[in-house]
Amino acid sequence: MSTRPLAPAGAASTATDPSVVIAGLSYRYPAWSDRPEPALSDVSLALSPGLTVLDGDSGSGKSTLLRICNGLVPHFHGGTLRGRATVCGLDVVTTPTRRLAREVGFVFQEPEAGFVRGTVAREVAFFPENLGLSRDTIRRRVAEALEQAGIAGLATRRLRTLSGGERQRVALAAALAGAPRVVVMDEPMSQLDREGAAALTATLSALAGEGATVLVAEHRLAGVALGGARRLMLTAGRVAEAEPPPPLAVHGRVTRFADVGPAPAVGGEAWSLAGVTAGMAEREVLAGVDLAGATGEVVIVTGPNGSGKTTLLRTIAGLVPPLAGRVERRPGRVAYLPQEPGVLLHRDSVRAEIEQTLRWSKLEGSPDEVLELLGLGALADRDPRDLSGGQRQRAALAVVLAGRPALALLDEPTRGMDAAARASLAGALRRLAEEGAAVVVATHDLDLARELRGRVVRIEGGALVPDGGGTP
């Protein structure tokens, strides 16, 4: 994607005043964050009502730029900010975040971390309730937000029963219920199926058409033609206008999971499910599943959001006991990567996290091998909490893949990853399989599936179905 320098903030001619104005802004995280380089450097930008897509490699500063819009940078993160930023006429530095929240609806890269209520409807109602709105107004806003996010049917569901993609849409509905003038989303499509991603794209375009200023940081939109959307590229803390992407070439491109290709020859059976029904007491998720995987094999599990992919992986891992049927695994260490990488990261450096895995598993060796495999050498001594979302995802992968597990189960492993990181991951998983491990990956990422070239299985409504190349 080619880029050209940005015009100074406010220089663009528009009939509508910009909602977000950033002028000559540079930002550096606090010294204790161990990030010596500036996160943003001399950024000048004006965002008017409409849709803006922000692209850039992991660690380029996208999340930092987005957090300027709701004041989390610098109010929550601290650090040193120079320059000026205003949102809806409010100075970001002098305005409390609680006031900015009335203007800015924000969806985080890990939305589940911000949930405070038990059910979908109550979570979406939380912010309007805190604004002191009437009951009738709250009911109307909740209904409209659920409809806009495409999850009206989930209103009474408990949040803990939702898939990752469904939780992302709940977070969007919660942001929209505040009727914000500015909507900011950080990697909102990382766990959505194709139908969900298309619906979200339509929602964002509609919001922009109705006069909202919509800013989205998203790798999955890099090659998508969005009529009228503004494109920005962030590189090492500097932002520039980006040219619209060229039309996608059809020849040679994988557009369906059925086109991924034949799987390589594999060894004996490594794990199996026989007549398995699984789920929670209040909701059966899997029903009568028969499935097995072999040593040296990569199995790619696809299907719509909420179809049962996560429950399938957790059942194979032994984390969810089956309600009926039988689960078998060959002896050896089982590594499981959940959709929320933060639950695995508790120590003060990436290297220390991997060393802990090796100690717990009573394995010999150095963290250096897996650090190199996943391109994390330069981040080895960084605190995982100070990494970008994509970098933190790779750190979590390094933790679970260290020591060559016999069975690796990965749930949406490319969340927040750029193309280079995804290629590193695919190479690491192929190598793991070649060395005799069994690998199972639940993903909507067609590019990852193409690079892995594993056996594709599809699940819908808790049951296995022929893939047929349908919705990923």
PLY file of the C-alpha trace (Angstrom):
ply
format ascii 1.0
element vertex 472
property float x
property float y
property float z
element edge 471
property int vertex1
property int vertex2
end_header
0.00 0.00 0.00
1.64 3.28 -1.10
1.43 6.35 1.09
1.72 10.10 0.76
2.36 12.69 3.50
-0.59 13.97 5.48
-1.78 17.52 5.19
-1.59 19.41 8.49
-4.62 19.06 10.74
-7.43 21.30 9.61
-5.93 21.79 6.15
-8.42 19.51 4.41
-11.35 21.37 2.96
-14.64 19.94 4.18
-18.14 21.23 4.67
-18.23 19.64 8.12
-15.95 20.66 10.96
-13.57 17.87 12.02
-14.63 15.93 15.10
-11.04 14.92 15.94
-8.14 17.34 15.47
-4.57 16.32 16.29
-1.79 18.83 15.69
1.96 18.22 16.02
1.38 15.49 18.59
4.15 13.27 19.93
3.74 10.81 22.78
6.14 8.68 24.80
5.04 6.09 27.38
6.44 6.40 30.93
10.03 5.28 31.56
8.87 2.26 33.58
7.12 0.85 30.50
10.53 0.05 28.99
9.58 1.68 25.67
12.42 4.06 24.86
11.13 5.07 21.43
8.16 7.48 21.01
4.86 5.70 20.36
3.68 8.63 18.21
5.86 11.20 16.44
4.67 14.60 15.18
1.18 13.39 14.18
-1.13 15.94 12.58
-4.56 14.73 11.57
-8.14 15.92 11.17
-11.05 13.45 11.14
-14.45 14.60 9.91
-17.68 12.58 9.89
-17.18 9.48 7.76
-15.26 6.21 7.89
-11.47 6.14 8.35
-9.49 2.88 8.31
-6.12 2.83 10.08
-3.59 0.16 9.06
-0.04 -0.58 10.17
2.17 -3.32 11.54
1.81 -4.60 15.10
3.55 -2.16 17.44
3.37 0.76 14.99
1.25 2.86 17.39
-2.31 2.22 16.21
-3.79 1.49 19.63
-1.97 4.49 21.09
-3.42 6.81 18.45
-6.90 5.43 19.06
-6.56 5.92 22.83
-5.77 9.59 22.28
-9.38 9.94 21.11
-10.92 8.92 24.45
-8.20 10.36 26.67
-6.80 7.07 27.98
-3.58 8.45 26.54
-2.35 10.28 28.54
-4.81 10.20 31.51
-4.62 6.46 32.21
-1.26 5.49 30.74
0.70 8.55 31.86
3.80 9.42 29.88
4.77 12.59 28.03
2.53 14.18 25.43
3.47 17.18 23.31
1.23 18.92 20.82
-2.55 19.27 20.83
-5.57 16.97 20.48
-9.24 17.88 20.60
-12.31 15.66 20.25
-15.68 17.31 19.55
-14.10 20.58 20.65
-12.84 19.16 23.97
-9.15 19.30 24.77
-8.00 15.75 25.43
-5.39 16.74 28.02
-7.61 18.99 30.16
-10.92 17.10 29.79
-11.64 14.16 32.13
-12.07 10.77 30.42
-15.60 10.47 31.87
-16.59 13.57 29.87
-14.87 12.37 26.70
-16.74 9.06 27.04
-19.99 10.90 26.31
-18.69 11.79 22.88
-16.53 8.75 22.05
-17.74 5.16 21.86
-14.65 2.96 22.17
-14.31 -0.78 21.42
-11.08 -2.30 22.73
-8.98 -4.99 21.09
-9.87 -7.33 23.97
-13.49 -6.26 24.62
-14.20 -8.90 27.26
-11.74 -7.17 29.62
-14.19 -4.27 29.98
-17.40 -6.21 30.64
-19.03 -5.50 34.01
-22.48 -7.12 33.79
-23.69 -10.71 33.48
-26.00 -10.62 30.46
-25.85 -9.00 27.04
-28.75 -6.57 27.49
-27.55 -5.45 30.92
-24.02 -4.87 29.59
-25.33 -2.74 26.74
-27.51 -0.77 29.17
-24.62 -0.03 31.56
-23.42 3.24 30.01
-26.86 4.79 29.33
-27.78 3.97 32.94
-24.70 5.83 34.15
-25.76 8.84 32.11
-28.95 8.98 34.21
-31.29 8.51 31.25
-34.93 7.52 31.67
-35.91 3.84 31.58
-37.77 4.27 28.31
-34.77 5.97 26.70
-32.43 3.23 27.95
-34.71 0.47 26.60
-34.88 2.19 23.22
-31.13 2.72 23.02
-30.37 -0.87 24.03
-32.79 -2.26 21.43
-31.39 -0.03 18.69
-27.76 -0.82 19.59
-28.39 -4.58 19.66
-30.06 -4.33 16.27
-27.22 -2.24 14.81
-24.66 -4.78 16.04
-26.69 -7.69 14.68
-27.13 -9.43 18.04
-30.76 -8.75 19.00
-31.19 -12.50 19.41
-28.50 -12.61 22.10
-30.10 -10.05 24.45
-30.81 -12.51 27.27
-27.63 -14.60 26.91
-25.00 -14.61 29.65
-21.71 -13.09 28.49
-19.67 -16.09 29.61
-21.57 -18.32 27.18
-20.69 -16.22 24.11
-18.03 -16.85 21.50
-15.22 -14.35 20.96
-16.89 -12.92 17.86
-20.20 -12.52 19.67
-18.43 -10.69 22.50
-16.88 -8.28 20.00
-20.34 -7.40 18.74
-21.62 -6.95 22.31
-18.80 -4.47 22.89
-19.85 -2.55 19.76
-23.48 -2.47 20.90
-22.39 -1.20 24.33
-20.44 1.61 22.67
-23.34 2.54 20.35
-25.85 2.66 23.22
-24.19 5.88 24.40
-25.15 7.57 21.08
-21.54 8.74 20.52
-20.53 11.29 17.90
-17.20 9.50 17.45
-16.86 5.68 17.22
-13.38 4.20 17.66
-12.69 0.47 17.24
-9.44 -1.45 17.73
-9.25 -4.63 15.59
-13.02 -5.26 15.79
-13.04 -8.03 13.16
-10.28 -10.21 14.62
-12.73 -12.90 15.75
-15.67 -12.37 13.40
-16.81 -14.84 10.76
-17.31 -13.61 7.22
-20.99 -12.87 7.78
-20.23 -10.99 10.97
-17.41 -9.02 9.34
-19.69 -8.05 6.42
-22.44 -7.00 8.85
-20.00 -4.93 10.90
-18.64 -3.25 7.78
-22.21 -2.34 6.76
-22.91 -1.02 10.28
-19.80 1.16 10.27
-20.61 2.52 6.81
-24.17 3.31 7.95
-22.93 5.10 11.06
-20.57 7.16 8.93
-23.38 7.96 6.51
-25.53 9.17 9.40
-22.90 11.70 10.46
-20.70 9.83 12.93
-16.92 9.99 12.79
-15.77 6.36 12.65
-12.11 5.39 13.13
-11.20 1.70 12.81
-7.78 0.08 13.22
-8.02 -3.23 11.40
-5.66 -5.56 9.53
-8.49 -7.51 7.90
-9.71 -4.41 6.01
-6.31 -3.78 4.41
-7.32 -5.40 1.11
-11.02 -4.56 1.15
-12.41 -1.86 -1.11
-14.61 0.40 1.00
-16.24 3.07 -1.10
-15.55 6.55 0.28
-13.48 5.37 3.25
-10.34 7.30 4.10
-7.20 5.18 4.47
-4.35 5.92 6.86
-1.08 4.05 7.37
0.85 4.22 10.64
4.54 3.37 10.54
6.81 3.65 13.60
4.54 6.25 15.17
4.10 8.37 12.04
0.86 8.56 10.10
0.34 9.12 6.38
-2.53 8.95 3.92
-2.70 5.59 2.15
-3.88 4.86 -1.36
-7.01 2.71 -1.83
-6.11 -0.98 -2.24
-6.04 -2.49 -5.74
-8.86 -4.89 -6.66
-8.30 -8.37 -5.27
-6.91 -10.74 -7.85
-9.03 -13.87 -8.21
-6.40 -16.08 -9.79
-4.40 -18.03 -7.23
-6.16 -16.55 -4.20
-7.83 -18.76 -1.61
-11.38 -17.45 -1.23
-12.96 -20.50 0.44
-11.78 -22.92 3.09
-12.49 -25.75 0.63
-9.74 -24.32 -1.59
-7.04 -24.55 1.09
-5.66 -27.71 -0.50
-4.80 -31.29 0.43
-3.24 -32.04 3.80
0.15 -33.80 3.93
0.57 -37.41 5.02
0.32 -37.90 8.80
1.00 -40.52 11.47
-1.10 -42.40 14.05
-4.09 -41.10 15.98
-3.21 -38.39 18.51
-6.67 -37.42 19.81
-10.28 -38.40 19.23
-13.86 -37.52 20.15
-16.47 -40.28 19.95
-20.16 -39.31 20.19
-19.26 -36.26 22.27
-21.89 -33.89 23.61
-20.46 -30.94 25.56
-21.32 -27.53 26.93
-22.62 -26.00 30.14
-25.53 -27.00 32.32
-27.74 -24.26 30.87
-26.66 -24.70 27.25
-25.57 -27.70 25.19
-22.99 -26.54 22.63
-21.69 -29.70 20.92
-23.96 -32.61 19.98
-22.79 -36.09 18.99
-19.40 -35.08 17.55
-17.14 -37.78 16.08
-13.73 -36.43 15.12
-10.07 -37.45 15.36
-6.63 -36.00 14.56
-3.27 -37.59 13.90
0.32 -36.93 14.86
1.93 -34.56 12.41
-1.46 -33.25 11.28
-2.83 -29.70 11.30
-6.63 -29.59 11.63
-8.31 -26.26 10.83
-11.70 -25.80 12.51
-14.00 -23.22 10.94
-17.63 -22.19 11.26
-19.82 -19.21 12.21
-19.44 -17.30 15.47
-21.12 -19.23 18.27
-21.09 -22.55 16.41
-19.02 -24.37 19.06
-15.38 -24.04 17.90
-14.05 -22.89 21.28
-15.98 -25.59 23.13
-14.58 -28.18 20.71
-10.99 -27.10 21.44
-11.58 -26.97 25.19
-13.14 -30.43 25.10
-10.16 -31.88 23.22
-7.86 -30.23 25.79
-9.78 -31.76 28.71
-10.86 -28.37 30.05
-14.55 -29.11 29.39
-15.66 -32.60 30.47
-18.07 -34.14 27.97
-21.71 -34.52 28.98
-21.75 -37.69 26.87
-19.30 -39.62 24.72
-15.57 -40.27 25.01
-12.46 -38.10 24.63
-9.01 -39.66 24.19
-5.55 -38.08 23.86
-2.14 -39.67 23.49
0.31 -39.02 26.36
2.26 -35.76 26.25
1.92 -32.08 27.05
-1.21 -30.32 25.83
-0.82 -26.61 24.99
-3.98 -24.49 24.75
-4.13 -20.88 23.56
-7.42 -19.20 24.57
-8.96 -16.25 22.74
-7.88 -13.89 25.53
-4.04 -13.98 25.54
-3.82 -11.79 28.63
-4.92 -14.66 30.90
-1.60 -16.41 30.17
0.73 -13.46 30.77
1.60 -12.56 34.34
5.38 -12.19 34.59
7.56 -9.13 33.95
9.05 -10.15 30.59
8.26 -12.34 27.61
11.41 -14.37 28.28
10.36 -14.96 31.89
6.95 -16.19 30.73
8.54 -18.79 28.45
11.05 -19.85 31.12
8.12 -20.45 33.48
6.46 -22.75 30.93
9.69 -24.74 30.57
10.02 -25.06 34.37
6.40 -26.11 34.92
6.68 -28.68 32.13
10.08 -29.89 33.46
11.64 -29.32 30.05
15.21 -28.55 29.16
16.14 -25.78 26.78
16.23 -22.05 26.22
13.43 -19.62 25.32
15.51 -18.41 22.38
14.23 -21.01 19.91
10.54 -20.12 20.18
11.37 -16.40 20.43
13.16 -16.65 17.10
10.41 -18.76 15.51
7.76 -16.13 16.30
9.92 -13.07 15.61
9.97 -11.97 19.25
13.71 -11.63 19.82
13.61 -7.84 20.08
10.70 -8.04 22.55
12.12 -10.77 24.80
12.83 -8.47 27.74
9.69 -6.34 27.42
6.79 -6.59 29.87
3.90 -8.32 28.01
1.45 -5.75 29.41
3.31 -3.01 27.52
3.09 -4.73 24.14
0.61 -4.04 21.37
-2.30 -6.46 20.97
-0.64 -8.34 18.10
2.68 -8.54 19.94
0.95 -9.76 23.09
-0.78 -12.45 21.04
2.59 -13.67 19.77
3.96 -13.64 23.32
1.08 -15.86 24.46
1.76 -18.19 21.55
5.41 -18.42 22.53
4.35 -19.37 26.07
2.12 -22.26 24.96
4.36 -23.52 22.13
7.60 -23.56 24.13
9.04 -27.03 24.64
7.34 -28.66 21.63
3.94 -29.79 23.02
2.51 -33.09 21.81
-0.87 -31.44 21.14
-1.31 -27.72 20.37
-4.83 -26.22 20.41
-5.07 -22.61 19.24
-8.24 -20.50 19.36
-8.20 -17.59 16.85
-4.39 -17.27 17.09
-4.03 -14.40 14.57
-6.04 -11.91 16.64
-4.41 -8.50 16.10
-1.58 -9.92 13.97
-0.14 -8.32 10.87
0.80 -10.39 7.79
4.43 -10.92 8.81
3.46 -12.20 12.26
0.87 -14.52 10.73
3.50 -15.97 8.39
5.83 -16.57 11.37
3.04 -18.34 13.23
2.20 -20.56 10.25
5.85 -21.51 9.89
6.10 -22.36 13.59
2.99 -24.55 13.47
4.10 -26.37 10.32
7.45 -27.09 11.95
5.74 -28.30 15.12
3.61 -30.70 13.08
6.62 -31.92 11.08
8.28 -32.80 14.39
5.32 -35.04 15.32
2.89 -32.80 17.18
-0.84 -32.71 16.50
-2.13 -29.17 15.86
-5.73 -27.94 15.94
-6.51 -24.33 15.00
-9.93 -22.64 15.24
-9.88 -19.67 12.88
-11.78 -17.43 10.49
-8.49 -16.37 8.88
-8.37 -17.71 5.33
-4.81 -16.51 4.85
-3.63 -18.49 7.86
-5.49 -21.56 6.59
-3.82 -21.19 3.19
-0.36 -20.99 4.77
-1.01 -23.97 7.07
-2.57 -26.17 4.35
-4.17 -28.46 6.92
-7.34 -30.56 6.95
-10.43 -28.36 7.23
-13.41 -29.36 9.35
-16.48 -27.20 9.70
-18.87 -26.91 12.64
-22.32 -25.34 12.63
-24.78 -25.38 15.48
-22.56 -27.72 17.48
-22.37 -30.41 14.79
-19.79 -31.24 12.11
-20.92 -30.55 8.55
-19.26 -30.94 5.14
-17.18 -27.80 4.56
-18.14 -27.07 0.97
-16.15 -23.84 1.12
-18.85 -21.89 2.90
-18.64 -18.96 5.27
-15.35 -19.08 7.22
0 1
1 2
2 3
3 4
4 5
5 6
6 7
7 8
8 9
9 10
10 11
11 12
12 13
13 14
14 15
15 16
16 17
17 18
18 19
19 20
20 21
21 22
22 23
23 24
24 25
25 26
26 27
27 28
28 29
29 30
30 31
31 32
32 33
33 34
34 35
35 36
36 37
37 38
38 39
39 40
40 41
41 42
42 43
43 44
44 45
45 46
46 47
47 48
48 49
49 50
50 51
51 52
52 53
53 54
54 55
55 56
56 57
57 58
58 59
59 60
60 61
61 62
62 63
63 64
64 65
65 66
66 67
67 68
68 69
69 70
70 71
71 72
72 73
73 74
74 75
75 76
76 77
77 78
78 79
79 80
80 81
81 82
82 83
83 84
84 85
85 86
86 87
87 88
88 89
89 90
90 91
91 92
92 93
93 94
94 95
95 96
96 97
97 98
98 99
99 100
100 101
101 102
102 103
103 104
104 105
105 106
106 107
107 108
108 109
109 110
110 111
111 112
112 113
113 114
114 115
115 116
116 117
117 118
118 119
119 120
120 121
121 122
122 123
123 124
124 125
125 126
126 127
127 128
128 129
129 130
130 131
131 132
132 133
133 134
134 135
135 136
136 137
137 138
138 139
139 140
140 141
141 142
142 143
143 144
144 145
145 146
146 147
147 148
148 149
149 150
150 151
151 152
152 153
153 154
154 155
155 156
156 157
157 158
158 159
159 160
160 161
161 162
162 163
163 164
164 165
165 166
166 167
167 168
168 169
169 170
170 171
171 172
172 173
173 174
174 175
175 176
176 177
177 178
178 179
179 180
180 181
181 182
182 183
183 184
184 185
185 186
186 187
187 188
188 189
189 190
190 191
191 192
192 193
193 194
194 195
195 196
196 197
197 198
198 199
199 200
200 201
201 202
202 203
203 204
204 205
205 206
206 207
207 208
208 209
209 210
210 211
211 212
212 213
213 214
214 215
215 216
216 217
217 218
218 219
219 220
220 221
221 222
222 223
223 224
224 225
225 226
226 227
227 228
228 229
229 230
230 231
231 232
232 233
233 234
234 235
235 236
236 237
237 238
238 239
239 240
240 241
241 242
242 243
243 244
244 245
245 246
246 247
247 248
248 249
249 250
250 251
251 252
252 253
253 254
254 255
255 256
256 257
257 258
258 259
259 260
260 261
261 262
262 263
263 264
264 265
265 266
266 267
267 268
268 269
269 270
270 271
271 272
272 273
273 274
274 275
275 276
276 277
277 278
278 279
279 280
280 281
281 282
282 283
283 284
284 285
285 286
286 287
287 288
288 289
289 290
290 291
291 292
292 293
293 294
294 295
295 296
296 297
297 298
298 299
299 300
300 301
301 302
302 303
303 304
304 305
305 306
306 307
307 308
308 309
309 310
310 311
311 312
312 313
313 314
314 315
315 316
316 317
317 318
318 319
319 320
320 321
321 322
322 323
323 324
324 325
325 326
326 327
327 328
328 329
329 330
330 331
331 332
332 333
333 334
334 335
335 336
336 337
337 338
338 339
339 340
340 341
341 342
342 343
343 344
344 345
345 346
346 347
347 348
348 349
349 350
350 351
351 352
352 353
353 354
354 355
355 356
356 357
357 358
358 359
359 360
360 361
361 362
362 363
363 364
364 365
365 366
366 367
367 368
368 369
369 370
370 371
371 372
372 373
373 374
374 375
375 376
376 377
377 378
378 379
379 380
380 381
381 382
382 383
383 384
384 385
385 386
386 387
387 388
388 389
389 390
390 391
391 392
392 393
393 394
394 395
395 396
396 397
397 398
398 399
399 400
400 401
401 402
402 403
403 404
404 405
405 406
406 407
407 408
408 409
409 410
410 411
411 412
412 413
413 414
414 415
415 416
416 417
417 418
418 419
419 420
420 421
421 422
422 423
423 424
424 425
425 426
426 427
427 428
428 429
429 430
430 431
431 432
432 433
433 434
434 435
435 436
436 437
437 438
438 439
439 440
440 441
441 442
442 443
443 444
444 445
445 446
446 447
447 448
448 449
449 450
450 451
451 452
452 453
453 454
454 455
455 456
456 457
457 458
458 459
459 460
460 461
461 462
462 463
463 464
464 465
465 466
466 467
467 468
468 469
469 470
470 471
